[in-house]
């Protein structure tokens, strides 16, 4: 991540700020140059649950509690290329036009109030849509930012069939251009917003780190479960770790028919140019879809390999980590089977033929499915893994881990496009 002493210490008690600022200045984490210079290596350090360096500094110096985020996906992305760090994907029915669907890509996390963080023109952002059921993209939407400073604009390509698929991407013909932080529309019923928004994700991540410390990248290497703590904080005591932060967002509303007619699988990627691709194409460095999947189940050291793959590899790759995790926490095999059945491959599934739906609803409820910004995905996942939701399995339950007791704050959302709340 970008280490900024002023940003970090603005959330920490005054008596600890000077000490932390000095610590930050002396850390090996250095200023981030948003440039392809960082992509020259052919191998990226990519453990997927990379978290904030704030926590490391505060732990070392025994200062008050730090804020941290699993949004920081890897050491590489957290310290060198935050603009490519994906945080959340949303796919949901338009609340204002039943013929439309909304896609939201959030990235570049932990933007503090008042911070004007520039967009990186070297990163290619893509929504990828499979509408044939083979976990290979059939439709893509590409976005990249042009220029520097206040004059930056955004270029949109697609939606259309890609010329290449998988982890290597070629640019499509330009469809539209627009201004950052302003809604702009296309003639075919599409509208776009690319800019800074209030981070919609909600989670007591600070307590999660106490429960499973090895999910914090700054504490590596660490063993997997058993857990250190066996409960989230009680209602009224739980805290939304992400409440003070903004995020960069790409938000698209478009006619459903432009993506398909029935069931689709959606995921998002970030890519950069690298000398190893001499054809000028972009190489994938980040992939994300189902929330909390990698963060909860996957061994830290395996995240890089998974992130550089496609959804076609998930059945053989990610499934083994789900099974191992469920075994490690002492729960029956049926729990792992249930998670795998709805979350693998790692795509958000939606049924465009259905009017509305619920999280995992395509797989479990014969409805639209997808994911809305207010969906409490942490509680849904936790209630299956640690409780008896979906499976009815009670053996080995850990009731105090079935909810983090944090819900959506209505102030963080809008009822109309672009749907995510105004930045802090």
C-alpha positions in Angstrom: 0.0 0.0 0.0 1.0 3.6 -0.1 2.6 4.4 3.2 1.6 7.9 4.2 2.3 8.9 7.8 -0.2 11.7 7.8 -3.0 9.4 6.5 -2.2 6.6 8.9 -1.8 8.7 12.0 -5.0 10.7 11.5 -6.9 7.7 12.9 -4.6 7.0 15.9 -4.5 8.7 19.3 -2.4 11.9 19.4 0.2 10.5 21.9 1.2 7.8 19.5 1.4 9.8 16.3 5.0 11.1 16.4 6.4 7.7 17.2 4.4 6.0 14.4 5.4 8.8 11.9 9.1 8.1 12.7 8.6 4.4 12.4 6.9 4.7 9.1 9.7 6.9 7.7 12.2 4.3 8.7 10.3 1.3 7.4 11.5 -0.6 4.3 8.2 0.2 2.7 9.0 3.1 0.5 7.1 5.6 -1.6 5.1 4.1 -4.5 5.9 5.1 -8.0 2.8 4.3 -10.1 4.6 3.1 -13.1 5.4 0.1 -15.2 8.8 0.1 -13.6 7.3 -2.1 -11.0 6.1 -4.7 -13.5 9.4 -5.6 -15.1 9.8 -8.7 -13.0 8.3 -11.8 -14.5 7.2 -13.1 -11.1 5.0 -11.0 -8.8 4.9 -11.4 -5.0 1.2 -12.2 -4.7 -0.1 -13.6 -1.4 -3.8 -12.6 -1.7 -4.7 -11.6 1.7 -2.2 -8.8 2.1 -3.3 -6.3 4.7 -2.4 -2.8 5.8 1.1 -1.9 7.0 -0.7 0.2 9.7 -1.2 -2.9 11.7 2.4 -3.9 11.6 3.6 -0.5 12.8 1.1 -0.3 15.6 1.9 -3.9 16.8 5.6 -3.2 16.9 5.2 0.0 18.9 2.4 -1.0 21.1 0.3 2.0 20.1 -3.5 2.1 20.1 -5.4 -0.2 17.8 -4.7 0.1 14.1 -7.0 0.0 11.1 -6.4 -2.6 8.5 -8.0 -4.0 5.4 -8.0 -7.3 3.5 -8.5 -5.0 0.6 -4.7 -4.9 0.4 -4.5 -8.0 -1.6 -0.8 -8.8 -1.8 2.6 -7.5 -0.6 3.3 -6.3 -4.2 0.0 -4.6 -4.6 0.0 -3.2 -1.1 3.4 -1.6 -1.4 4.0 -0.9 -5.0 0.9 -0.8 -7.2 -2.2 0.0 -5.1 -4.1 1.1 -8.2 -4.2 -2.5 -9.4 -5.5 -3.8 -6.0 -9.1 -5.0 -6.5 -11.4 -4.9 -3.5 -15.0 -5.8 -4.4 -17.1 -6.8 -7.4 -20.9 -6.2 -7.4 -23.4 -7.4 -10.0 -27.0 -6.5 -9.4 -30.3 -5.7 -10.9 -30.8 -2.0 -11.6 -33.1 -0.5 -8.9 -34.3 2.2 -11.4 -34.7 0.3 -14.7 -35.7 -3.4 -14.7 -34.1 -3.9 -18.1 -30.7 -3.0 -16.8 -27.9 -4.6 -14.8 -25.2 -2.8 -12.8 -21.5 -3.8 -12.6 -19.3 -2.2 -9.9 -15.5 -2.7 -9.6 -13.8 -1.2 -6.5 -10.1 -0.9 -6.3 -7.2 1.2 -4.8 -8.4 0.9 -1.2 -7.9 2.9 2.0 -8.2 6.4 0.6 -8.6 8.7 3.5 -11.0 11.6 3.6 -9.7 14.6 1.6 -7.0 12.5 -0.2 -6.9 13.1 -3.9 -5.2 9.9 -5.1 -4.6 9.9 -8.9 -5.6 7.1 -11.1 -2.8 5.0 -12.7 -2.8 5.2 -16.6 -0.7 2.0 -16.7 -3.4 -0.3 -15.4 -6.0 -2.0 -17.6 -9.3 -2.7 -15.7 -11.7 -5.3 -17.0 -15.1 -6.8 -16.3 -15.2 -10.3 -17.7 -18.5 -12.1 -18.4 -19.0 -15.8 -19.2 -22.4 -16.4 -20.7 -21.9 -20.0 -21.9 -21.0 -21.7 -18.7 -17.4 -22.6 -19.4 -15.7 -20.1 -17.1 -14.1 -18.4 -20.2 -15.0 -14.8 -20.9 -17.4 -14.2 -23.8 -17.9 -10.5 -23.2 -15.5 -7.9 -21.7 -15.6 -4.3 -20.7 -12.2 -2.6 -20.6 -11.3 0.7 -18.9 -8.1 2.7 -18.7 -7.3 6.2 -17.6 -5.4 8.7 -19.7 -3.1 11.6 -18.7 -2.1 13.0 -15.3 -3.4 15.3 -12.6 -6.8 17.1 -12.9 -6.9 16.5 -16.7 -7.2 12.7 -16.5 -9.9 11.1 -18.6 -11.2 7.5 -18.9 -11.5 5.4 -22.0 -14.1 2.6 -22.3 -13.8 -0.3 -24.7 -16.7 -2.8 -25.2 -18.8 -4.5 -24.2 -17.9 -7.0 -26.9 -16.2 -10.3 -27.5 -12.4 -10.2 -26.6 -9.8 -10.9 -29.2 -7.8 -12.8 -26.6 -8.9 -14.7 -23.5 -7.3 -15.8 -20.3 -4.5 -14.0 -18.4 -3.3 -12.1 -21.5 -5.4 -9.2 -22.8 -5.4 -7.1 -26.0 -7.0 -3.7 -26.2 -10.3 -3.6 -28.0 -11.4 -0.6 -30.2 -12.4 2.5 -28.2 -16.1 2.8 -27.6 -16.4 6.0 -25.5 -14.4 8.5 -23.4 -15.4 10.5 -20.4 -14.3 12.6 -17.4 -13.4 11.2 -14.1 -15.8 11.7 -11.2 -18.6 12.5 -13.6 -21.4 10.4 -15.0 -21.3 10.0 -18.8 -23.6 8.1 -21.1 -23.5 6.1 -24.3 -26.0 6.0 -27.1 -26.9 2.4 -26.5 -28.4 2.9 -23.0 -25.1 2.5 -21.1 -23.9 5.0 -18.4 -20.6 5.1 -16.6 -19.0 6.6 -13.5 -15.2 6.3 -12.8 -14.0 8.1 -9.7 -13.8 8.1 -6.0 -16.6 6.8 -3.8 -17.2 5.8 -0.2 -16.0 2.3 0.3 -19.2 0.2 0.6 -17.7 -2.9 2.2 -18.4 -3.4 5.9 -16.5 -5.9 8.1 -15.0 -6.0 11.6 -11.6 -6.9 10.1 -9.7 -5.9 13.2 -11.4 -8.7 15.1 -11.0 -11.1 12.2 -7.2 -10.6 12.5 -7.4 -11.7 16.1 -9.3 -14.8 15.2 -7.1 -15.9 12.3 -3.8 -13.9 12.6 -2.1 -15.7 9.7 -4.5 -13.9 7.3 -2.6 -10.7 8.0 0.3 -10.4 5.6 2.5 -8.4 8.0 2.5 -11.4 10.4 3.8 -14.0 7.9 4.9 -16.7 8.1 2.3 -18.1 10.4 0.5 -21.4 10.7 -3.1 -22.0 9.6 -5.9 -22.5 12.2 -6.7 -23.5 14.9 -8.0 -20.1 15.8 -6.6 -17.8 18.5 -9.9 -16.2 19.4 -13.3 -17.9 18.9 -15.8 -15.1 18.7 -16.5 -11.8 16.9 -17.3 -8.8 19.0 -20.9 -8.5 20.3 -23.5 -6.2 18.7 -22.8 -2.7 19.8 -19.1 -3.4 20.3 -18.2 -4.5 16.7 -16.6 -2.0 14.5 -16.6 -1.5 10.8 -12.9 -1.3 10.0 -13.5 0.3 6.6 -15.9 3.1 7.8 -13.2 5.9 7.5 -12.1 5.1 3.9 -12.9 5.8 0.3 -12.1 3.7 -2.7 -11.8 4.1 -6.5 -14.7 2.7 -8.4 -15.8 1.8 -12.0 -19.6 1.7 -12.1 -21.5 0.7 -15.2 -25.3 0.4 -15.8 -26.2 -1.2 -19.1 -29.0 -3.2 -20.8 -28.9 -6.8 -19.6 -29.1 -8.0 -23.3 -25.5 -6.7 -23.8 -24.1 -9.3 -21.5 -26.4 -12.3 -22.3 -29.9 -13.7 -21.9 -29.7 -16.1 -19.0 -27.1 -17.2 -16.5 -23.7 -15.5 -16.5 -20.5 -15.6 -14.4 -18.7 -12.3 -13.8 -15.2 -11.5 -12.5 -12.8 -8.6 -12.7 -9.1 -8.3 -13.4 -6.3 -5.8 -13.5 -3.5 -6.1 -15.9 -0.3 -4.2 -16.9 2.2 -4.3 -19.8 5.4 -6.2 -19.1 8.5 -6.9 -21.2 7.9 -10.6 -21.2 4.9 -10.0 -23.5 6.6 -8.6 -26.6 3.3 -8.3 -28.4 2.3 -5.3 -26.3 -0.6 -7.1 -24.6 -1.4 -6.8 -20.9 -0.6 -9.4 -18.3 -3.1 -10.2 -15.5 -1.8 -9.4 -12.0 -5.1 -9.5 -10.0 -8.3 -11.4 -10.3 -11.3 -11.2 -7.9 -15.0 -12.1 -7.8 -16.5 -13.9 -4.8 -15.9 -11.9 -1.6 -14.0 -13.6 1.3 -13.3 -16.7 -0.7 -9.5 -16.4 -0.8 -9.3 -14.3 2.3 -10.8 -16.9 4.5 -9.8 -20.3 3.0 -6.6 -20.0 1.1 -3.1 -20.4 2.5 -1.3 -17.1 2.3 1.6 -18.5 0.3 -0.7 -19.8 -2.4 -2.5 -16.6 -3.3 -0.1 -15.4 -5.9 -0.5 -18.6 -8.0 -4.3 -18.4 -7.8 -4.4 -14.7 -8.7 -2.5 -15.3 -11.9 -4.9 -18.1 -13.0 -8.3 -18.1 -14.7 -11.6 -19.4 -13.2 -11.1 -22.6 -15.2 -8.4 -23.6 -12.7 -10.5 -23.0 -9.6 -12.0 -26.4 -9.3 -8.6 -28.0 -9.0 -6.9 -25.2 -7.1 -9.1 -23.3 -4.7 -11.3 -26.3 -3.8 -8.4 -28.1 -2.1 -7.9 -25.1 0.3 -11.6 -25.0 1.2 -11.4 -28.7 2.1 -8.3 -28.2 4.1 -9.7 -25.2 6.0 -12.9 -27.0 6.9 -11.0 -30.0 8.2 -8.6 -27.8 10.2 -11.5 -26.1 12.1 -13.1 -29.5 12.8 -16.2 -29.3 10.7 -17.6 -32.1 8.5 -16.8 -32.5 4.8 -20.4 -31.5 3.9 -19.5 -27.9 4.8 -16.7 -27.8 2.3 -18.9 -29.4 -0.3 -21.5 -26.7 0.2 -19.1 -23.9 -0.2 -17.5 -25.4 -3.3 -20.9 -25.9 -4.9 -21.8 -22.2 -4.7 -18.4 -20.5 -4.8 -16.3 -22.5 -7.3 -15.5 -21.4 -9.9 -14.6 -18.0 -8.4 -17.2 -15.9 -10.3 -20.2 -14.1 -9.2 -23.2 -15.8 -10.8 -26.3 -14.0 -11.9 -29.4 -15.0 -13.9 -30.3 -12.1 -16.3 -33.7 -13.7 -17.0 -34.8 -13.2 -13.4 -36.1 -9.9 -12.1 -34.4 -9.7 -8.7 -32.5 -11.9 -6.3 -30.2 -12.5 -3.4 -26.6 -13.3 -2.7 -25.9 -16.9 -4.0 -29.5 -16.8 -5.2 -28.6 -18.1 -8.7 -27.2 -21.3 -7.1 -29.6 -21.7 -4.2 -32.8 -19.7 -4.9 -33.5 -19.8 -8.6 -33.4 -16.0 -8.7 -31.1 -13.2 -10.1 -28.4 -13.9 -7.6 -25.4 -11.6 -8.0 -24.2 -9.3 -5.2 -25.6 -6.0 -4.1 -23.5 -3.4 -2.2 -25.7 -3.9 0.9 -25.5 -7.7 0.9 -24.0 -8.9 4.2 -21.6 -11.3 2.5 -19.5 -11.9 5.6 -22.4 -13.1 7.6 -23.7 -15.3 4.8 -20.3 -17.0 4.4 -19.7 -17.3 8.1 -23.1 -18.7 8.8 -22.4 -21.5 6.4 -18.8 -22.2 7.4 -19.2 -21.9 11.2 -22.9 -22.5 11.5 -25.7 -24.6 9.9 -27.0 -22.3 7.2 -27.7 -24.0 3.9 -26.3 -27.4 5.0 -28.3 -27.9 8.3 -25.1 -29.5 9.7 -24.7 -28.8 13.4 -21.5 -30.8 14.1 -18.6 -28.6 15.1 -20.5 -25.3 15.0 -18.9 -22.2 16.3 -21.9 -19.9 16.9 -19.9 -16.9 18.0 -18.2 -16.8 14.5 -21.4 -16.9 12.4 -21.7 -13.1 12.3 -19.3 -10.2 12.7 -22.2 -8.1 13.9 -21.5 -5.3 11.4 -24.2 -4.3 8.9 -24.4 -1.8 6.1 -24.6 1.9 6.8 -27.3 3.5 4.7 -25.3 6.7 4.5 -22.8 4.9 2.3 -25.2 4.3 -0.5 -27.4 6.2 -3.0 -30.7 5.1 -4.4 -29.8 6.2 -7.9 -26.8 5.9 -10.2 -23.9 5.6 -9.3 -25.4 3.9 -6.2 -22.2 4.1 -4.1 -22.2 7.0 -1.6 -20.3 10.2 -2.1 -16.7 10.1 -0.8 -15.9 11.3 2.7 
